[in-house]
Structures are given as C-alpha cells and as structure tokens.
Amino acid sequence: MTTVHGPERPSRHPASDLRAVAVFAVAVVLGGVGGFALTELLGVGELRWGETELSAIASTVGSLAVGLVAGRVLLGGTGPAMRVHAPGPVTGWPGSRFGAAALILAPLLLLAGEAVRSGYDYFYPAQLAAMAGAPGIILTSYALYTAGLVLLIPAFLALTGLIGRERPGWAFWGATVAVVGSTVRIFQDGISFLSLQLVHVQGLETATAAVSKTYQSWYVLQTLDGSDNLAWAVLAIGAYRARVLGWVPALGVAFMLTHYSGVLKGTDFSTFSGAVLLAAVFVPLGVSLWRRAEPVSRKVWWGGVASVVLLAAQYLVTALNGFRSWG
C-alpha cells in the first residue's frame, strides 16, 4: 500500500455514500458466508488443503472476491482506491510516535504469531496435545499474538484519532468497540494460556477433560464476545469515510471481521490471510503517521529511551528468574 495524492472526484451525497459503504461491508460478510455454504452443500467443506479446510479457503476467497467487486461497483469512483494516508499528527494519547509504532508493530506481531503455528492443525483440542510434543511453538505463538493484541489498543486509538479529524462519530464508536473487543480477546488469551498450562500440571488426558467440561462456561465478558469482529467493520467504514483509507485497504481491514475469536483458536488460510492484509494496511499507515509526527523535545525523547530500557531490564530479570511470576 502506498500513499496516493492527487485530485479526487466530488463525493456523493453523504447519505448515499454511507449506504454504499454499508452495502460494501455487508458484501464482505455475505461473500464469506456464501463461499462457506457452497463447499458445505457440495459436501467438500471438511476436505483439507494442507492444514486448512476447503470451507475456510472458500470463505476467504468469497469474502475478498465479493468485496472487491462490490467495492469497485459502489465505491470505485469516490476517491483514490489505494489511499493509505495519515492526514496529520494524532493529538492526545497515544500520540503520533507511539501510535505510529503501535500501528507498525501490532499487526507484525499478530502475523508472526499466526506464522509460528501455521502449517499445523492447532485448533482445540489439538493445541493441548501440541503442548505435550511441541510446547515451544504453542507458547511462542501465543506470546507473540498476545503482545500484538495489547499493542492493538494504542494502534486503534491512533487510527480513530485520524478518523476523528473528519468523522468524530465514527471515531468515537470505533474506539469504543475496538477497545472493548481487544479487552475481551486479551481475557480469552489468558484463559487459553491457563488451559495450556494444565497439560504440564495435570497431564494431557486430564487437562483435555477439564477444558472440555469448562469450555462453554459463562464469564462476565462473554456477552461482549464478537465485539472485536464488529470493531473491524466500524473502523474500516470510518477510515474510508474520513479519507484515511481508500476502499481497497478498507476491505483489508473489514476482512478481519471474519477472523476467529474465542479460546484456543488456531491458524488456517483465512486467519493468516487476515493478518497479512492487516499488516499491509496498518504498517504503511504507521509509516505515514510517523512522518507527520511533530518534533519532540530532547526530554521526551530520552524519556522514551528510558522506558524502553526499563522494559528490557524487566524482561531480563524475568528471564533470569526462569520466567516465573514474582507474585
């Protein structure tokens, strides 16, 4: 993705533009559902290509194909299709520098987490079995992914800070739903981490039985499950309407609403594609925001350096302690 400059065609009436964008977002979902349903009707949905079921591949292809067609028809004449552009610095937390760094690092960490476990059928309960034979892969994958989820919060706030320059309403709701969704996902990753630890403490058979009996247990954030998926659609629409993203990168962000959320989820063609598309949008946007960041004072700069050194020191002390909790 590259930043595109140049003259734009006049935008349509705001109401009709919003309807077109809404139809575009719905098309992404319908394309995915249609692809999945087609393979199920043909009876080939559970067949695998590598470690991915054909239903997941068809859902991914359908979602992107229908989204591209709908975007070209509905939105192709309303501005640069490939725009990835930070219109100015971010005011307030997380600021332009930290916000840009989060936009760059968060999707790369998520992609790394997906890549580490790609090629394996590591959906529940296979992840528990993998802890007995390949714990390094599983724990490294979750560590990278959880770090990415944490950094997504300042990344979301940086993105909505850009959206809010022209569309404050979309920025408010995008930030609200995205932060709530990220909180739920981080909580679910905590459940997954504890579930994986049971393998070493209780053995695979006992751990699998314990997790199976508690997998659908209610928790206070369960009613908000899926809010992270909704957030991607809100952010994609808001970023497009605020002219931060063109409709093609907006499609890449909207595609993340098809991403699996929950406890002990693995990687397949669909989730890996979503991580790749997100990185292809957020990384250039982060670079664009970094270039537009206002100069910082030497005091602030050294404060940032001290923060990084402190985090590195904390990690080193934890590593010397055998990565065991101090509490």
DAMO-V898907 format. One record per backbone hydrogen bond with DSSP energy under -1.0 kcal/mol. NH is the residue of the N-H (numbers start at 1). CO is the residue of the C=O. If there is no record, write none. Layout:
[[NH CO] [NH CO]]
This chain:
[[17 13] [18 14] [19 15] [20 16] [21 17] [22 18] [23 19] [24 20] [25 21] [26 22] [27 23] [28 24] [29 25] [30 26] [31 27] [32 28] [33 29] [34 30] [35 31] [36 32] [37 33] [38 34] [39 35] [40 36] [41 37] [42 38] [44 39] [45 39] [47 44] [49 52] [52 49] [54 47] [55 45] [57 53] [58 54] [59 55] [60 56] [61 57] [62 58] [63 59] [64 60] [65 61] [66 62] [67 63] [68 64] [69 65] [70 66] [71 67] [72 68] [73 69] [74 70] [75 71] [78 75] [83 80] [85 244] [95 92] [99 95] [100 96] [101 97] [102 98] [103 99] [104 100] [105 101] [106 102] [109 105] [110 106] [111 107] [112 108] [113 109] [114 110] [115 111] [116 112] [117 113] [120 117] [122 120] [124 264] [126 123] [129 125] [130 126] [131 127] [132 129] [134 130] [138 134] [139 135] [140 136] [141 137] [142 138] [143 139] [144 140] [145 141] [146 142] [147 143] [148 144] [149 145] [150 146] [151 147] [152 148] [153 150] [155 151] [156 152] [157 153] [158 154] [159 155] [160 156] [161 157] [162 158] [163 159] [164 160] [166 163] [167 163] [171 167] [172 168] [173 169] [174 170] [175 171] [176 172] [177 173] [178 174] [179 175] [180 176] [181 177] [182 178] [183 179] [184 180] [185 181] [186 182] [187 183] [188 184] [189 185] [190 186] [191 187] [192 188] [193 189] [194 190] [195 191] [196 192] [197 193] [198 194] [199 196] [201 197] [202 198] [203 199] [207 203] [208 204] [209 205] [210 206] [211 207] [212 208] [213 209] [214 210] [215 211] [217 214] [222 219] [224 221] [225 222] [227 224] [230 226] [231 227] [232 228] [233 229] [234 230] [235 231] [236 232] [237 233] [238 234] [239 235] [240 236] [241 237] [242 238] [243 240] [244 239] [245 239] [246 83] [248 81] [250 246] [251 247] [252 248] [253 249] [254 250] [255 251] [256 253] [257 254] [258 255] [259 256] [272 268] [273 269] [274 270] [275 271] [276 272] [277 273] [278 274] [279 275] [280 276] [281 277] [282 278] [283 279] [285 281] [286 282] [287 283] [288 284] [289 285] [290 286] [291 287] [293 290] [301 297] [302 298] [303 299] [304 300] [305 301] [306 302] [307 303] [308 304] [309 305] [310 306] [311 307] [312 308] [313 309] [314 310] [315 311] [316 312] [317 313] [318 314] [319 315] [320 316] [321 317] [322 319] [323 318]]
